[in-house]
Amino acid sequence: MTVVDARPESLAAAALTAVPRDLFIGGRWVAAEGGRTFPVLDPATGEVLAEVADASPADGLAALTAAAAAQEAWAQTPARVRSTLLRDAFDLVQQRRHELAAIMTAEMGKPLAEARGEVAYGGEFLRWFADEAVRISGRYGANPEGTGRMIVTHRPVGPALLITPWNFPLAMATRKIAPALAAGCTVVLKPAEATPLTALYFARLLEEIGLPAGVVNVVPTLSAGAVCAPLIADRRLRKLSFTGSTGVGRTLLRQAADNVLRTSMELGGNAPFLVFEDADLDAAVDGAMLAKFRNGGQACTAANRFLVHEAVAAEFTARLTDRVRALRVGPGDADGTDVGPLIDDRAVAKVEALVADAVAHGAEVAVGGARGDGPGTFWQPTVLTNVAPGSRILSEEVFGPVAAITTFASEDEAVSRANDTEFGLAAYAYTRDLARAQRLLERLETGMLGVNAGIVSNAAAPFGGIKQSGLGREGGVEGIAEYLDTSYALTADPAA
């Protein structure tokens, strides 16, 4: 493992000057109530990047008022017009991809190459749902009794509150905003307090393409609960979409129950990574590096538990350890960085506690296992072996660059242990046996499965989990349905 010391002049400096600092409500940039602001920090240094407006509950309700006022006109906007605006947004995101990547790296810490990848991935939701906007359909036909005709149509749910996390500040915003707008819904976006700059810059791009006032509103805040609760309790809000922890998701579901809101919940994960005795180990190690160490392991889909067949465990572990040892740690905008900082001190403390608990239960540290040196919230990429049952790291989401390896002796054991979790978001399996792969698809309790693949996310695919990993789907043809209500009419046949 190498530490990258040389950090060039900040690539984000010019881009940050173009980021608005105010709230975006009703097509206008406005200061928060009382002029309140909060700092956005660079996790690589702890330095303040910017002060942004800190929305109050009154600001949040003003944003909902703007969204509600714009709802009828936006719902009646022809689908082709909505589609064109989303395509224009996609094109502008591509034009500003360097600025967006630099802003994300500055406020979130991910390596610049990964930030550029997120711009490409996040942009695809705009392009995908630009196409889906003109494909909203219904059906017409005789009822089985022959006494009338059934007409089934779909209409926008209505104003939506979108709450996004900090780990993918652009993609999580576009993955929610794009289908909402394609369906004809207006939105209030509450970005994560750690990474509001990307969302504010994206709102400026939407302003540039001529999106009507009030269709998208953005309210960063340090008081997420206080700002969101009144919106969820307001009958004008008809949809809630949240990506974050299962604990917060449960709270939001309870709040949403009073008004029976449509909800989409993309919650925690505890993804197993299964390596069978017949696996291509080169491919499995490549996949493990993507599934575990991309974004510093700070992803809900990140591999959390490595279950490796005992016949290949030693070889797989040796190869993986060599690859991890070669990773370069440093600021995301430094040349050659593979792994940037974790988002904040709390994230580092959590990873440290999980590793310490595993070691206390008998795990061995093959590489890493400690905080980084110097300023910033760095953790050394880590491989743990002989992780014992009962270790917290096998049941809790790590959200850091730590691979915890255990072994299994049979397919049944692997499946049983993979399913032994309250979560069911993603899973990964490496095998050359196609029959086994089909069995895993049917037996693993997961919303998404990567078979010989370390990345499962795609704008054209339904993203989401089962069990306590959430409700609903984002992306794919399924994604727009989350923002549509179904209506049915029966026209009686006079001759019947």
Residue pairs with C-beta under 8 A, 6 or more apart in sequence:
1 324
1 325
1 326
1 327
1 328
1 329
1 367
1 368
1 380
1 381
2 326
2 327
2 328
2 329
3 328
3 329
3 330
3 372
3 373
4 328
4 329
4 330
4 331
4 334
4 335
4 336
4 337
5 330
5 334
6 334
6 335
7 44
7 330
7 331
7 333
7 334
8 333
8 334
8 335
10 106
10 333
11 102
11 105
11 112
11 333
12 49
12 102
12 103
12 105
12 106
12 333
14 99
14 102
15 98
15 99
15 100
15 102
15 103
15 106
15 201
16 49
16 50
16 102
16 103
16 106
16 197
18 99
18 201
18 204
19 50
19 103
19 197
19 200
19 201
19 204
20 29
20 200
20 201
20 203
20 204
21 37
21 50
21 51
21 52
21 53
21 200
22 29
22 30
22 31
22 32
22 52
22 53
23 29
23 30
23 31
23 32
23 53
23 55
23 59
23 63
23 217
23 218
23 219
23 220
24 30
24 200
24 203
24 207
24 216
24 217
24 218
24 219
25 59
25 62
25 63
25 66
25 217
25 219
26 62
26 63
26 65
26 66
26 69
26 70
26 213
26 214
26 217
27 66
27 207
27 212
27 213
27 214
28 213
30 53
31 53
32 53
32 54
32 55
32 56
32 59
33 55
33 56
33 58
33 59
34 56
36 53
36 54
36 56
37 51
37 52
37 53
37 54
38 51
38 52
38 54
38 193
38 220
38 221
38 222
39 48
39 49
39 50
39 51
40 48
40 49
40 50
40 51
40 52
40 107
40 194
40 195
40 196
40 197
41 47
41 48
41 49
41 107
41 194
41 344
42 48
42 49
42 106
42 107
42 109
43 107
43 108
43 109
43 340
43 341
43 342
43 343
43 344
43 376
43 377
44 109
44 330
44 331
44 332
44 340
44 341
44 375
44 376
44 377
44 378
45 331
45 375
45 376
46 375
46 376
46 377
49 106
49 107
49 197
50 197
52 196
52 197
52 200
52 220
53 59
53 220
54 220
54 221
54 222
54 223
55 63
55 219
55 220
55 221
55 223
55 227
56 221
56 223
56 226
56 227
57 223
57 226
57 227
57 229
57 230
59 219
59 221
59 227
60 188
60 190
60 219
60 221
60 227
60 228
60 230
60 231
61 230
61 231
61 234
63 188
63 217
63 218
63 219
63 231
64 159
64 161
64 188
64 217
64 231
64 234
64 236
64 237
65 236
66 213
66 214
66 217
67 159
67 160
67 186
67 187
67 188
67 214
67 215
67 217
68 159
68 186
68 236
69 214
70 186
70 212
70 213
70 214
70 215
71 156
71 158
71 159
71 185
71 186
73 212
74 82
74 156
74 181
74 184
74 185
74 186
74 212
74 214
74 215
75 155
75 156
75 184
75 185
76 184
77 184
77 212
79 133
79 134
79 136
79 182
79 184
80 133
80 134
82 133
82 181
82 182
82 184
83 130
83 131
83 133
83 134
83 182
84 130
85 181
85 209
85 210
85 211
86 126
86 127
86 129
86 130
86 133
86 178
86 181
86 182
87 126
87 127
87 130
88 209
88 210
89 126
89 205
89 206
89 209
89 211
90 123
90 124
90 126
90 127
90 130
92 205
92 208
92 209
93 100
93 119
93 122
93 123
93 126
93 170
93 174
93 202
93 205
94 119
94 123
96 201
96 205
97 116
97 119
97 120
97 123
98 116
99 201
100 115
100 119
100 170
100 198
100 201
100 202
101 112
101 115
101 116
101 118
101 119
102 112
102 115
102 333
103 197
103 198
103 201
104 110
104 115
104 118
104 119
104 169
104 170
104 195
104 198
105 111
105 112
105 115
105 332
105 333
105 340
106 197
106 332
106 333
107 169
107 194
107 195
107 196
107 197
107 198
108 115
108 166
108 167
108 169
108 194
108 195
108 198
108 332
108 343
109 296
109 331
109 332
109 340
109 341
109 342
109 343
109 377
110 118
110 295
110 296
110 332
110 340
111 332
111 337
111 338
111 339
111 340
112 332
112 333
112 337
114 294
114 295
114 332
115 332
118 168
118 170
118 171
119 170
121 171
121 457
121 459
122 168
122 170
122 171
122 173
122 174
122 175
123 174
124 458
124 459
124 460
125 171
125 174
125 175
125 178
125 179
125 459
125 475
126 174
126 178
127 459
128 178
128 459
128 460
128 475
129 178
129 179
129 181
129 182
129 479
129 480
130 178
130 182
132 179
132 182
132 477
132 479
132 480
133 181
133 182
133 183
133 480
136 154
136 182
136 183
136 480
136 484
137 154
138 151
138 152
138 153
138 154
139 150
139 151
139 152
140 149
140 150
140 151
140 152
141 149
141 150
142 148
142 149
142 150
142 493
143 149
143 150
143 490
145 496
146 493
146 496
147 492
147 493
147 496
148 490
148 491
148 492
148 493
148 496
149 490
149 491
149 493
150 488
150 489
150 490
151 488
151 489
151 490
151 491
152 486
152 487
152 488
153 486
153 487
153 488
153 489
154 481
154 484
154 485
154 486
154 487
155 184
155 484
155 485
155 487
156 183
156 184
156 185
156 483
156 484
156 485
157 183
157 185
157 238
157 239
157 262
157 483
157 484
157 485
158 185
158 186
158 236
158 237
158 238
158 239
159 185
159 186
159 187
159 188
159 236
159 237
159 238
159 239
160 176
160 180
160 185
160 186
160 187
160 188
160 237
160 238
160 239
160 240
160 241
160 483
161 187
161 188
161 190
161 228
161 231
161 232
161 237
161 239
161 240
161 241
162 173
162 176
162 177
162 180
162 187
162 188
162 189
162 190
162 241
163 190
163 224
163 228
163 240
163 241
163 242
163 243
163 244
163 252
164 172
164 173
164 176
164 189
164 190
164 191
164 192
164 199
164 243
165 172
165 192
165 243
165 244
166 192
166 193
166 194
166 195
166 343
167 295
167 298
167 299
167 300
167 343
168 295
168 299
169 191
169 192
169 195
169 197
169 198
169 199
170 198
170 202
172 243
173 189
173 191
173 198
173 199
173 202
174 202
175 459
175 463
175 474
175 475
175 479
176 187
176 189
176 241
176 243
176 474
177 187
177 189
177 216
179 474
179 479
179 480
179 482
179 483
180 186
180 187
180 239
180 241
180 483
181 187
181 211
181 215
181 216
182 480
182 483
183 480
183 483
183 484
184 483
185 239
185 483
186 214
186 215
186 216
186 217
187 215
187 216
187 217
188 217
188 218
188 219
188 231
189 199
189 203
189 216
189 217
189 218
189 219
190 219
190 220
190 221
190 224
190 227
190 228
191 198
191 199
191 200
191 218
191 220
193 220
193 221
193 222
193 224
194 343
194 344
196 218
196 220
199 218
199 220
200 218
200 220
203 216
203 218
206 216
219 227
221 227
228 252
229 255
231 237
232 240
232 252
232 255
232 256
232 259
232 261
233 255
233 258
233 259
234 259
235 259
237 259
237 261
238 261
238 262
239 261
239 262
239 263
239 264
239 482
239 483
240 252
240 256
240 261
240 262
240 263
240 264
241 263
241 264
241 265
241 472
241 474
241 482
242 248
242 249
242 252
242 263
242 264
242 265
242 266
242 267
243 266
243 267
243 300
244 266
244 267
245 267
245 268
246 267
246 268
246 422
246 423
246 468
246 469
249 265
249 267
249 470
252 263
252 265
253 263
253 265
256 263
262 482
262 483
262 485
263 471
263 472
264 464
264 470
264 471
264 472
264 473
264 474
264 482
265 470
265 471
265 472
266 300
266 425
266 463
266 464
266 465
266 469
266 470
266 472
266 474
267 300
267 423
267 425
267 465
267 468
267 469
267 470
268 300
268 397
268 423
268 425
268 468
268 469
269 300
269 301
269 302
269 304
269 397
269 423
269 425
269 426
269 465
269 469
270 304
270 305
270 395
270 396
270 397
270 421
270 422
270 423
270 425
271 291
271 301
271 302
271 303
271 304
271 305
271 425
271 426
271 427
271 428
271 446
272 303
272 304
272 305
272 306
272 307
272 417
272 418
272 421
272 427
272 428
272 444
273 287
273 288
273 291
273 292
273 303
273 304
273 305
273 306
273 307
273 427
273 428
273 429
273 430
274 307
274 308
274 414
274 418
274 427
274 428
274 429
274 430
274 431
274 440
275 281
275 284
275 306
275 307
275 308
275 309
275 312
275 316
275 430
276 309
276 312
276 411
276 414
276 429
276 430
276 431
276 433
276 436
277 309
277 311
277 312
278 431
278 432
278 433
279 309
279 312
279 430
279 431
279 432
280 430
280 432
280 452
281 312
281 315
281 316
281 319
282 319
283 430
283 452
284 316
284 430
285 316
285 319
285 320
285 323
286 454
287 428
287 430
287 450
287 452
287 453
287 454
288 303
288 306
288 320
288 403
288 454
289 320
289 323
289 324
289 454
290 454
290 455
291 301
291 302
291 303
291 428
291 450
291 454
291 455
292 302
292 303
292 306
292 401
292 403
293 324
293 327
293 338
293 339
293 381
293 401
293 403
294 302
294 455
295 302
296 339
296 340
296 341
296 342
296 379
296 400
296 401
297 398
297 399
297 400
297 401
297 402
298 342
298 343
298 347
298 399
298 400
299 399
300 397
300 425
300 426
300 469
301 425
301 426
301 448
301 456
301 457
302 398
302 399
303 403
303 428
303 454
304 393
304 394
304 397
304 398
304 404
305 394
305 404
305 406
305 417
305 418
306 403
306 404
306 405
306 406
307 406
307 407
307 408
307 414
307 417
307 418
308 316
308 317
308 405
308 406
308 407
308 408
309 407
309 408
309 409
309 414
310 407
310 408
310 409
313 405
313 407
316 405
317 366
317 383
317 385
317 405
320 383
320 403
320 405
321 366
321 367
321 383
324 367
324 368
324 381
324 382
324 383
324 403
325 367
327 338
327 339
327 381
328 336
328 337
328 338
328 339
329 337
329 338
329 339
329 340
329 372
329 378
329 380
329 381
330 336
330 337
330 340
331 337
331 340
331 341
331 376
332 340
332 341
339 381
339 401
340 378
341 372
341 376
341 377
341 378
342 348
342 351
342 377
342 378
342 379
342 399
342 400
343 377
344 377
345 377
347 377
347 399
347 400
348 371
348 377
348 378
348 379
348 400
350 398
350 399
350 400
351 379
351 398
351 399
351 400
351 401
351 402
352 371
352 379
353 392
354 392
354 393
354 396
354 398
354 400
354 402
355 365
355 369
355 382
355 384
355 393
355 402
357 391
357 392
357 393
358 384
358 387
358 388
358 391
358 392
358 393
358 404
359 365
359 369
359 384
361 387
361 388
361 390
361 391
362 386
362 388
363 384
363 385
363 386
363 387
363 388
363 391
363 404
364 384
364 385
364 386
365 382
365 383
365 384
366 383
366 384
366 385
367 380
367 381
367 382
367 383
368 379
368 380
368 381
368 382
368 383
368 401
368 402
369 380
369 382
369 384
370 379
370 380
371 378
371 379
371 380
372 378
372 379
372 380
379 400
379 401
379 402
380 401
381 401
381 402
382 401
382 402
382 403
383 402
383 403
383 405
384 393
384 402
384 403
384 404
384 405
385 405
386 405
386 406
387 393
387 394
387 404
387 405
387 406
389 406
391 404
393 402
393 404
394 404
394 406
395 421
397 423
398 404
406 417
408 414
408 417
411 436
411 439
415 440
415 443
415 444
418 427
418 444
418 445
419 443
419 444
419 445
421 467
422 467
422 468
423 465
423 467
423 468
423 469
424 445
424 446
424 447
424 465
424 466
424 467
424 468
424 469
425 446
425 447
425 448
425 464
425 465
425 466
425 469
425 470
426 446
426 447
426 448
426 449
426 450
426 456
426 465
427 440
427 444
427 446
427 448
427 449
427 450
428 449
428 450
428 453
428 454
428 456
429 437
429 440
429 444
429 449
429 450
429 451
429 452
430 452
431 437
431 440
431 451
431 452
437 451
437 452
440 449
440 451
441 449
441 451
445 466
445 467
446 465
446 466
447 463
447 464
447 465
447 466
447 469
447 470
448 456
448 461
448 463
448 464
448 465
449 456
450 456
457 463
457 475
458 475
459 475
459 476
460 475
460 476
461 475
461 476
462 473
462 474
462 475
462 476
462 477
462 478
462 479
463 473
463 474
463 475
463 476
463 479
464 470
464 471
464 472
464 473
464 474
472 482
473 479
473 482
474 482
